Amino acid sequence: MMRCILAAGAAMMAMGGPAVAQDGAPAAHPAPAIPADPFAQAVAARQVADFARRERDPHAMLTAARMLQQVPMRDDAQGEGDAAFSPDALFAEARTLARDDQTLLLQIRLAQSAGRGVVASAFGKGLVRRVQDVSPRNAYRFSVTARGGEPLRIGAIGDIGTSMYIRLLDASGKQICLDDNADYAPVCAVTPRASGQYRVDIGNKSAARSRTVILSN
């Protein structure tokens, strides 16, 4: 009988009973989860979408769309309509890649409709988003106010195949960040030492206009 009781106790522990330290005290609770980072998830969604295009993988594109769908965006009043980097655009690409796979097409429809009407998430207020046409071999310029000692992150996602850059300058005109790697989605991430105004140049080095999504934290 005692063996049966001991065996039952061991099974309960294996099934998720309360953990106890060697000295008899309850084990410490795991550390709280790190809050989600909306800027990082938006950039990751873009990278997953790039992978999906290369591999012609509809499942990966659906994942990218859902990742971006979770990030709330606060549209800037200066925005000019929509662009390719949006949840709806990525869901549309997923449908194209899914071809006639009816099961996957149903999953895409359900995922897209599930995100509508969401006004809050683990990301808090989300990112500031504006959509801007950037002319060929030209730049769109704007200013931001940043707090000293806090991260400032700005990303630009242009049309696929374009060559974009971001340049960030302080009030004195000193360049503090430049991402110019012939990519369509440059990112600048800095931590300014002092609060103040900073100038942002979003440049298009291509021969074609780029419908560009600009994200900032």
C-alpha positions as CSV (number, residue, x, y, z in Angstrom):
1,M,0.0,0.0,0.0
2,M,2.8,2.4,0.9
3,R,4.4,1.8,-2.4
4,C,1.2,2.6,-4.2
5,I,0.9,5.9,-2.3
6,L,4.4,6.9,-3.1
7,A,4.0,6.0,-6.8
8,A,0.8,8.0,-7.0
9,G,2.5,11.0,-5.4
10,A,5.4,10.8,-7.9
11,A,2.9,10.7,-10.8
12,M,1.1,13.8,-9.5
13,M,4.4,15.7,-9.4
14,A,5.2,14.6,-12.9
15,M,1.8,15.8,-14.1
16,G,2.5,19.3,-12.8
17,G,2.1,19.3,-9.1
18,P,3.6,22.3,-7.1
19,A,7.4,22.3,-7.4
20,V,9.2,22.2,-4.1
21,A,12.9,23.2,-3.5
22,Q,15.2,20.8,-1.8
23,D,14.9,22.6,1.5
24,G,11.1,22.1,1.4
25,A,10.2,25.7,0.3
26,P,8.2,26.4,-2.8
27,A,10.3,26.9,-5.9
28,A,10.6,30.5,-7.1
29,H,8.2,31.6,-9.8
30,P,9.7,32.1,-13.3
31,A,10.6,35.6,-14.3
32,P,7.8,37.7,-15.9
33,A,7.7,37.7,-19.7
34,I,9.5,40.6,-21.5
35,P,6.9,43.0,-23.0
36,A,6.5,42.6,-26.8
37,D,8.4,45.0,-28.9
38,P,6.1,46.3,-31.8
39,F,9.0,47.8,-33.9
40,A,11.0,44.5,-33.7
41,Q,7.9,42.4,-34.6
42,A,7.1,44.7,-37.6
43,V,10.7,44.3,-38.9
44,A,10.6,40.6,-38.3
45,A,7.3,40.3,-40.2
46,R,9.0,42.0,-43.2
47,Q,11.9,39.5,-43.0
48,V,9.5,36.6,-42.9
49,A,7.6,38.0,-45.9
50,D,10.9,38.2,-47.8
51,F,11.5,34.6,-47.0
52,A,8.0,33.6,-48.1
53,R,8.5,35.4,-51.5
54,R,11.9,33.7,-52.1
55,E,10.5,30.2,-51.2
56,R,7.1,30.7,-52.7
57,D,5.8,29.6,-49.3
58,P,2.1,30.6,-48.5
59,H,2.3,29.4,-44.9
60,A,5.3,31.7,-44.2
61,M,3.5,34.6,-45.8
62,L,0.4,33.9,-43.7
63,T,2.7,34.0,-40.6
64,A,4.1,37.3,-41.7
65,A,0.6,38.7,-42.2
66,R,-0.5,37.6,-38.7
67,M,2.7,39.0,-37.2
68,L,2.1,42.4,-38.7
69,Q,-1.7,42.2,-37.9
70,Q,-0.9,42.0,-34.2
71,V,1.0,45.3,-34.2
72,P,-1.3,48.3,-33.8
73,M,-0.4,51.2,-36.0
74,R,-1.3,54.9,-35.3
75,D,-1.5,56.4,-38.8
76,D,0.1,59.8,-39.2
77,A,-2.2,62.5,-40.6
78,Q,0.4,63.1,-43.4
79,G,0.0,59.6,-44.8
80,E,-1.1,59.2,-48.4
81,G,-3.1,56.0,-48.7
82,D,-1.9,52.4,-48.5
83,A,1.2,50.5,-49.5
84,A,2.4,47.0,-50.0
85,F,3.6,46.5,-46.4
86,S,0.3,46.1,-44.6
87,P,-1.5,43.1,-43.1
88,D,-4.1,43.1,-45.9
89,A,-1.4,43.3,-48.6
90,L,0.5,40.3,-47.0
91,F,-2.8,38.3,-46.7
92,A,-3.3,39.0,-50.4
93,E,0.2,37.7,-51.2
94,A,-0.6,34.6,-49.1
95,R,-3.7,33.9,-51.1
96,T,-1.8,34.2,-54.4
97,L,0.8,31.8,-53.2
98,A,-1.8,29.4,-51.9
99,R,-3.2,29.0,-55.4
100,D,-6.1,26.5,-55.2
101,D,-5.4,25.1,-51.8
102,Q,-8.9,25.5,-50.4
103,T,-8.0,24.5,-46.8
104,L,-5.2,27.1,-46.7
105,L,-7.4,29.8,-48.4
106,L,-10.0,29.2,-45.6
107,Q,-7.3,29.6,-43.0
108,I,-6.2,32.9,-44.6
109,R,-9.7,34.2,-44.6
110,L,-10.3,33.3,-41.0
111,A,-7.0,34.9,-39.9
112,Q,-7.6,38.1,-41.8
113,S,-11.1,38.5,-40.4
114,A,-10.1,37.7,-36.9
115,G,-7.8,40.8,-36.7
116,R,-10.5,43.3,-37.7
117,G,-11.8,45.5,-34.9
118,V,-8.8,44.9,-32.6
119,V,-8.1,48.2,-30.7
120,A,-5.7,47.0,-28.1
121,S,-2.9,44.4,-27.7
122,A,0.2,43.4,-25.8
123,F,2.0,46.1,-27.8
124,G,0.3,49.0,-26.2
125,K,-0.3,52.1,-28.4
126,G,1.8,50.6,-31.2
127,L,3.9,52.4,-33.9
128,V,3.4,55.6,-35.7
129,R,2.9,54.8,-39.4
130,R,2.8,57.0,-42.4
131,V,2.7,56.2,-46.1
132,Q,4.6,58.5,-48.4
133,D,5.4,58.5,-52.1
134,V,9.2,59.0,-52.5
135,S,10.1,60.3,-55.9
136,P,13.0,58.6,-57.9
137,R,16.4,59.7,-56.9
138,N,14.9,62.0,-54.3
139,A,14.3,62.1,-50.5
140,Y,11.4,62.7,-48.2
141,R,12.4,64.8,-45.2
142,F,10.7,65.3,-41.8
143,S,11.6,66.1,-38.2
144,V,11.1,64.1,-35.0
145,T,11.4,65.1,-31.3
146,A,13.3,62.5,-29.3
147,R,14.0,62.1,-25.6
148,G,17.6,61.8,-24.5
149,G,18.6,58.4,-23.2
150,E,15.7,56.6,-24.8
151,P,15.8,54.5,-28.0
152,L,14.8,56.2,-31.3
153,R,14.0,53.8,-34.1
154,I,12.8,54.6,-37.6
155,G,12.3,52.2,-40.4
156,A,11.3,52.7,-44.1
157,I,9.8,49.9,-46.2
158,G,9.6,50.8,-49.8
159,D,8.4,49.0,-52.9
160,I,10.2,45.6,-53.4
161,G,13.2,46.0,-55.7
162,T,13.8,49.7,-54.9
163,S,17.0,51.0,-53.2
164,M,16.1,53.1,-50.1
165,Y,18.2,54.7,-47.4
166,I,17.6,56.5,-44.1
167,R,19.8,59.3,-42.7
168,L,19.3,60.8,-39.3
169,L,20.9,64.1,-38.3
170,D,20.9,66.1,-35.0
171,A,20.0,69.8,-34.7
172,S,23.6,70.8,-35.6
173,G,23.5,68.9,-38.8
174,K,25.7,66.1,-37.6
175,Q,24.9,62.7,-39.0
176,I,24.2,60.2,-36.2
177,C,22.9,57.3,-38.3
178,L,22.9,56.1,-41.9
179,D,21.5,52.9,-43.3
180,D,22.4,52.9,-47.0
181,N,22.9,49.2,-48.1
182,A,21.0,49.1,-51.4
183,D,18.0,47.5,-49.6
184,Y,14.3,48.4,-49.9
185,A,13.9,48.4,-46.1
186,P,16.5,50.4,-44.1
187,V,16.4,51.0,-40.4
188,C,18.0,53.5,-38.1
189,A,18.1,52.8,-34.3
190,V,20.0,55.1,-32.0
191,T,19.8,56.3,-28.4
192,P,20.3,60.1,-28.4
193,R,22.3,61.6,-25.6
194,A,20.1,64.7,-25.4
195,S,16.5,65.5,-26.0
196,G,15.8,67.6,-29.1
197,Q,14.8,67.8,-32.7
198,Y,16.3,65.3,-35.2
199,R,16.0,65.4,-39.0
200,V,15.1,62.2,-40.9
201,D,15.8,61.8,-44.6
202,I,14.1,58.8,-46.4
203,G,15.9,58.5,-49.7
204,N,15.0,56.7,-52.9
205,K,18.0,55.9,-55.1
206,S,16.0,54.0,-57.7
207,A,14.7,55.2,-61.0
208,A,11.1,54.5,-60.0
209,R,8.8,56.1,-57.5
210,S,8.5,54.1,-54.2
211,R,5.3,53.9,-52.1
212,T,7.0,53.8,-48.7
213,V,5.8,52.9,-45.2
214,I,7.6,54.8,-42.6
215,L,7.5,53.4,-39.0
216,S,8.7,55.1,-35.9
217,N,8.5,54.3,-32.2
